[in-house]
Amino acid sequence: MDAHPGLLFKVRRDYSSYFDKPEQRESLLMRLVEIAPDPLYQGVLDRWRSSFVGRPAVSRDMVVASRLVTGLGDKGAFEWGLRLHHTYGMPIIPGTALKGVTSSLLDGRDGDDADQVRKALFGDTTVAGTLVFHDAWWVPTRAVPKPFV
């Protein structure tokens, strides 16, 4: 089994101890990009996806057009962050980020109707919205069996 990416990436040490020599940083990065998901991950992903079947839910598999990084504000061994699933160490897009992107589709639309739609979908400080956004999980494929490049 490969190392948990979070253990390599979110090292809890003084950064300088990893980068006394340039090859130390390169070595740590190369270990990260070689990590494949644990075989258990696919089974858990399938079980998680099936939990939405038969519910009033919409789920989509999507492909990003290019490289995607979320969590850049998190601290990590490389002085930039990466959002990883806490248990499985695979990249995720937080539900809050998906909610923000969806909400931005209503930006620039003014008027009572837009405000009512925004409040109904996303809620406000007085009422909960009708939409629930879950984290987007990385889905391994034959073409992309490893999540990091």
Backbone hydrogen bonds in HBPLUS format (Angstrom, degrees):
<---DONOR---> <-ACCEPTOR-->    atom                        ^
c    i                          cat <-CA-CA->   ^        H-A-AA   ^      H-
h    n   atom  resd res      DA  || num        DHA   H-A  angle D-A-AA Bond
n    s   type  num  typ     dist DA aas  dist angle  dist       angle   num
A0007-LEU N   A0004-HIS O   2.91 MM   3  5.46 135.9  2.11 114.6 126.1     1
A0008-LEU N   A0005-PRO O   3.10 MM   3  5.18 123.5  2.43  97.1 111.4     2
A0009-PHE N   A0005-PRO O   2.71 MM   4  5.83 163.0  1.74 158.5 164.5     3
A0010-LYS N   A0006-GLY O   2.87 MM   4  5.40 159.8  1.91 133.1 140.0     4
A0077-ALA N   A0009-PHE O   2.79 MM  68  5.66 177.5  1.79 169.0 169.4     5
A0017-SER N   A0014-ASP O   3.03 MM   3  5.77 148.5  2.13 120.7 128.5     6
A0018-TYR N   A0015-TYR O   2.94 MM   3  5.63 155.5  2.00 121.0 128.1     7
A0019-PHE N   A0016-SER O   3.16 MM   3  5.08 141.5  2.32  96.3 107.4     8
A0024-GLN N   A0021-LYS O   2.98 MM   3  5.59 151.7  2.06 119.4 127.4     9
A0026-GLU N   A0022-PRO O   3.27 MM   4  6.58 165.8  2.29 151.2 155.1    10
A0027-SER N   A0023-GLU O   2.89 MM   4  5.92 154.2  1.96 139.2 146.2    11
A0028-LEU N   A0024-GLN O   3.09 MM   4  6.30 159.0  2.13 146.1 150.9    12
A0029-LEU N   A0025-ARG O   2.97 MM   4  6.21 160.4  2.01 152.2 157.8    13
A0030-MET N   A0026-GLU O   2.89 MM   4  6.08 156.9  1.94 150.3 156.5    14
A0031-ARG N   A0027-SER O   3.07 MM   4  6.29 149.7  2.16 144.3 151.9    15
A0032-LEU N   A0028-LEU O   3.18 MM   4  6.46 151.6  2.27 142.1 149.4    16
A0033-VAL N   A0029-LEU O   3.09 MM   4  6.45 159.6  2.13 154.1 158.0    17
A0035-ILE N   A0032-LEU O   3.21 MM   3  5.58 164.7  2.23 112.7 117.4    18
A0041-TYR N   A0038-ASP O   2.82 MM   3  5.37 146.3  1.93 118.4 128.0    19
A0044-VAL N   A0040-LEU O   3.03 MM   4  6.32 159.5  2.08 157.3 163.6    20
A0045-LEU N   A0041-TYR O   2.80 MM   4  5.99 160.3  1.84 155.3 161.4    21
A0046-ASP N   A0042-GLN O   2.90 MM   4  6.10 159.6  1.95 148.8 153.9    22
A0047-ARG N   A0043-GLY O   2.98 MM   4  6.18 157.6  2.03 144.3 150.5    23
A0048-TRP N   A0044-VAL O   2.86 MM   4  6.05 159.6  1.90 151.0 156.7    24
A0049-ARG N   A0045-LEU O   2.94 MM   4  6.16 161.6  1.97 151.1 155.9    25
A0050-SER N   A0046-ASP O   2.97 MM   4  6.17 155.3  2.04 146.6 153.2    26
A0051-SER N   A0047-ARG O   3.19 MM   4  6.41 126.0  2.50 138.1 150.9    27
A0051-SER N   A0048-TRP O   3.19 MM   3  5.30 142.3  2.34  98.4 109.2    28
A0052-PHE N   A0049-ARG O   3.22 MM   3  5.91 168.2  2.24 117.5 121.2    29
A0053-VAL N   A0050-SER O   3.17 MM   3  5.31 154.9  2.23 105.4 112.7    30
A0055-ARG N   A0052-PHE O   3.24 MM   3  5.57 151.8  2.32 132.2 129.8    31
A0057-ALA N   A0055-ARG O   2.66 MM   2  5.39 127.3  1.93 115.0  97.7    32
A0083-ARG N   A0070-THR O   2.69 MM  13  5.47 151.6  1.76 142.4 140.7    33
A0074-ASP N   A0071-GLY O   2.89 MM   3  5.47 163.5  1.92 121.6 127.1    34
A0081-GLY N   A0072-LEU O   3.18 MM   9  4.19 167.7  2.19 107.4 107.6    35
A0079-GLU N   A0076-GLY O   3.10 MM   3  5.36 165.1  2.13 117.9 118.9    36
A0092-ILE N   A0083-ARG O   3.34 MM   9  6.10 155.3  2.40 135.1 136.4    37
A0085-HIS N   A0090-MET O   2.67 MM   5  5.35 163.7  1.70 151.9 156.2    38
A0089-GLY N   A0085-HIS O   2.81 MM   4  4.83 145.7  1.93 135.9 141.3    39
A0093-ILE N   A0136-ALA O   2.93 MM  43  4.95 155.1  1.99 138.4 146.4    40
A0136-ALA N   A0093-ILE O   2.82 MM  43  4.95 164.3  1.84 147.1 151.0    41
A0097-ALA N   A0094-PRO O   2.95 MM   3  5.32 129.3  2.21 106.3 119.2    42
A0098-LEU N   A0094-PRO O   3.19 MM   4  6.66 155.5  2.25 149.8 156.8    43
A0099-LYS N   A0095-GLY O   2.85 MM   4  6.09 153.4  1.92 148.7 156.4    44
A0100-GLY N   A0096-THR O   2.98 MM   4  6.16 153.8  2.05 139.7 146.5    45
A0101-VAL N   A0097-ALA O   2.98 MM   4  6.26 157.7  2.03 149.9 155.2    46
A0102-THR N   A0098-LEU O   2.97 MM   4  6.14 163.1  2.00 147.8 152.7    47
A0103-SER N   A0099-LYS O   2.81 MM   4  5.95 160.7  1.84 150.7 156.7    48
A0104-SER N   A0100-GLY O   2.96 MM   4  6.09 145.7  2.08 140.6 149.5    49
A0105-LEU N   A0102-THR O   3.10 MM   3  5.49 149.9  2.20 106.6 115.4    50
A0106-LEU N   A0103-SER O   2.96 MM   3  5.69 158.7  2.00 119.2 125.3    51
A0107-ASP N   A0104-SER O   3.01 MM   3  4.98 152.4  2.09 100.0 108.8    52
A0109-ARG N   A0106-LEU O   3.17 MM   3  5.75 150.9  2.26 136.5 137.5    53
A0115-ASP N   A0111-GLY O   3.12 MM   4  6.38 159.4  2.16 150.6 156.9    54
A0116-GLN N   A0112-ASP O   2.88 MM   4  6.06 154.0  1.95 149.9 156.8    55
A0117-VAL N   A0113-ASP O   2.94 MM   4  6.19 159.7  1.99 151.9 157.4    56
A0118-ARG N   A0114-ALA O   2.89 MM   4  6.03 166.1  1.91 149.1 153.4    57
A0119-LYS N   A0115-ASP O   2.93 MM   4  6.06 160.9  1.96 144.9 150.2    58
A0120-ALA N   A0116-GLN O   2.87 MM   4  5.99 159.9  1.91 147.0 153.0    59
A0121-LEU N   A0117-VAL O   2.91 MM   4  6.05 163.6  1.94 156.3 160.1    60
A0122-PHE N   A0118-ARG O   2.85 MM   4  5.72 163.8  1.88 149.6 155.1    61
A0123-GLY N   A0119-LYS O   2.78 MM   4  4.40 136.4  1.97 117.1 126.8    62
A0130-THR N   A0120-ALA O   2.97 MM  10  6.21 148.0  2.07 145.9 154.8    63
A0131-LEU N   A0121-LEU O   3.21 MM  10  5.56 163.4  2.24 146.6 145.9    64
A0124-ASP N   A0127-VAL O   2.90 MM   3  5.53 156.3  1.95 153.8 160.5    65
A0141-THR N   A0144-VAL O   3.20 MM   3  5.01 173.5  2.20 117.2 119.2    66
